[in-house]
Amino acid sequence: MNVKKRKLWIILNIVLFVILVFVVLYAVAVTEPIIDKPVLYLYPDSDVKVSVNFEHPEYIKTSYPKYDNGWEVDVKTNGDIYYNGRYYYALYWDEISQNKVDFDTGFYVEANEAIDFLEEKLDIIGLTEREANEFIMYWLPVLEDNEKSLVYFELTEERENYNKLIITPEPDSMLRVAIHIKKVNKKTDIKAQELSTFERNGFTVVEWGGVRY
């Protein structure tokens, strides 16, 4: 190889390396974990107007109804929500996840165990059967498609650390649940996560969502 061809070969490899670096960085940027389908239920003691805001609204990707400097909604005691005269059973959004779970603790779940697993753990955590039904209908297909998964439940305190919910009037009790699901190729030993049970008192707020890895 003469000197000229060698220089061209070196330059070409440098260009390819730079392109590869940009491709990797772009892939990382566009695949940031998203908390899928968080929904928020509101259960007041009496019919009331409720204000809902996030400490970090910049994390929100999609919302319904549209989050515009917060939500101002009218809520019935049965949980029915009205925004600009339209009925909603819950408030919905997608959010950039700020919690990168390392799965030091959690659960190993296979597809054929997923239904029993979700029903058991959500009952322990404290979702109602209706809330659990909606949760399971969304996340069961993920666990079944994975076949083998690691699961971690991010609960209220962790969720509040990353994007605090600011609700007026202030709830008497609040439960926030984000399931983190990571596909694995083989059975994996993992230290079982300890789950506490939520108790509902007075004006109660419940949120669920999750992250796929």
Order of alpha helices (4+ residues) and beta strands (2+ residues): alpha-beta-beta-beta-beta-beta-beta-beta-beta-alpha-alpha-beta-alpha-beta-beta-beta-beta
